[in-house]
Amino acid sequence: MTGKVHAPRPDVERQVLEAAGRLVEAFGGGRVDEYFACFHPRATFVFYTTDRRLESTAEWRELWDSLERDEGFRVLECRSRKRRIQDLGETAVFTHDVETRVSTYAGEETLYERETIVFARGEEGGWLAVHEHLSPAAEAQYLRESP
């Protein structure tokens, strides 16, 4: 039933984990076009590093491109752990902890974050991300809670 939270159905859990895995692997591998293809065009984004909600995938891509151009931004590696799926029928909520190594003109940095990605089943049956929310996690807490 749509809107009802229940234990993930094995097929939904597998499909959403695969969709999330593609997204994280493309992001961590610096495959920018593949990463953005994981999102619905009208997806929204809430990042603690921006001063506003991004209202579309195109708006996020525009910001990404400016970060690459102006700051030399590159993702070098991304690790995902503590993955959880909440099955809501035609939508699913994916949460995880992420450790991302990035590079800019200023040097390399490792970021510890928590992320929520909402996926919706597309017309063709696949899953696309429709919302992403990222928040910082304390490095000490992240390392203490390692799997």
C-alpha positions in Angstrom: 0.0 0.0 0.0 1.4 3.4 -1.0 2.5 5.5 1.9 2.7 2.6 4.3 6.1 1.8 5.8 6.7 -1.9 6.0 9.6 -4.3 5.9 11.3 -4.0 2.5 10.0 -6.5 0.0 13.1 -8.5 -1.2 12.6 -7.4 -4.8 12.2 -3.7 -3.9 15.1 -3.8 -1.5 17.4 -5.4 -4.1 16.3 -3.0 -6.8 16.7 0.1 -4.7 20.0 -1.0 -3.3 21.2 -1.6 -6.9 20.0 1.9 -8.0 21.7 3.4 -4.9 24.8 1.4 -5.7 24.9 2.7 -9.2 24.5 6.3 -8.0 27.2 6.0 -5.3 29.7 4.1 -7.6 29.3 6.7 -10.3 29.7 9.5 -7.8 32.8 7.9 -6.2 34.3 7.0 -9.6 34.0 10.6 -10.9 31.6 9.4 -13.7 29.6 12.6 -13.6 27.2 11.9 -16.5 26.3 8.5 -15.0 25.8 10.0 -11.6 23.4 12.7 -12.8 21.5 10.1 -14.9 20.5 8.4 -11.6 18.2 11.4 -10.8 14.8 12.4 -12.0 15.0 15.7 -13.9 12.8 17.3 -11.2 14.7 15.9 -8.2 15.5 18.3 -5.4 18.7 18.6 -3.3 19.4 19.8 0.2 23.1 20.1 1.0 24.5 21.7 4.1 27.2 23.3 1.9 24.7 25.4 -0.1 22.6 28.4 0.9 19.4 27.1 -0.7 17.5 24.0 -1.8 18.4 23.1 -5.4 15.2 22.7 -7.3 16.3 20.4 -10.2 18.9 18.0 -11.4 19.9 20.6 -13.9 20.5 23.2 -11.2 22.7 20.7 -9.2 24.6 19.9 -12.4 25.1 23.6 -13.1 26.5 24.0 -9.5 28.7 20.9 -9.9 30.1 22.2 -13.2 31.0 25.6 -11.6 32.7 23.8 -8.6 34.8 21.8 -11.1 35.7 24.9 -13.1 36.2 27.4 -10.3 37.5 25.3 -7.4 39.0 22.3 -9.2 36.5 20.0 -7.5 36.8 16.3 -8.1 35.5 13.3 -6.2 38.3 10.8 -5.7 36.5 8.1 -3.7 33.2 7.4 -1.9 32.5 4.7 0.6 28.9 3.8 1.7 28.0 1.9 4.8 25.1 1.3 7.2 22.7 1.2 4.3 19.0 1.0 5.1 15.9 0.9 2.9 12.4 2.0 3.9 9.9 0.5 1.4 6.9 2.8 0.8 5.4 1.1 -2.2 6.2 3.2 -5.3 8.8 5.2 -3.3 11.6 4.1 -1.1 13.9 5.9 1.3 17.6 5.0 1.3 19.8 6.2 4.1 23.5 5.6 4.6 26.7 7.0 6.0 29.3 8.2 3.5 33.0 8.8 3.6 34.1 10.8 0.6 37.6 11.9 -0.4 37.6 15.0 -2.6 40.2 17.2 -4.2 40.1 20.9 -4.9 42.8 23.5 -5.8 43.2 23.8 -2.0 44.1 20.1 -1.6 42.5 16.8 -0.6 39.9 16.4 2.1 37.9 13.5 3.6 34.2 14.3 4.3 32.1 12.3 6.8 28.4 12.6 6.1 25.0 11.1 6.4 22.7 11.0 3.4 19.1 10.3 2.6 18.0 9.6 -0.9 14.4 9.2 -1.8 13.8 6.9 -4.8 10.6 6.6 -6.9 9.7 3.8 -9.3 9.8 5.2 -12.8 7.3 4.4 -15.6 9.6 1.7 -17.0 9.8 0.1 -13.5 13.3 1.3 -12.7 14.1 3.5 -9.7 15.3 7.1 -9.9 16.4 9.4 -7.1 13.9 12.2 -6.6 15.4 13.9 -3.5 18.8 13.9 -1.8 19.6 15.3 1.6 23.2 15.5 2.9 24.3 16.4 6.4 27.7 16.4 8.1 28.7 13.6 10.6 31.4 14.0 13.1 34.5 12.1 12.1 34.9 10.7 15.6 31.3 9.4 15.6 31.7 8.0 12.1 34.8 6.1 13.0 33.5 4.9 16.3 30.4 3.5 14.6 32.3 1.6 11.9 30.7 -1.7 10.9 
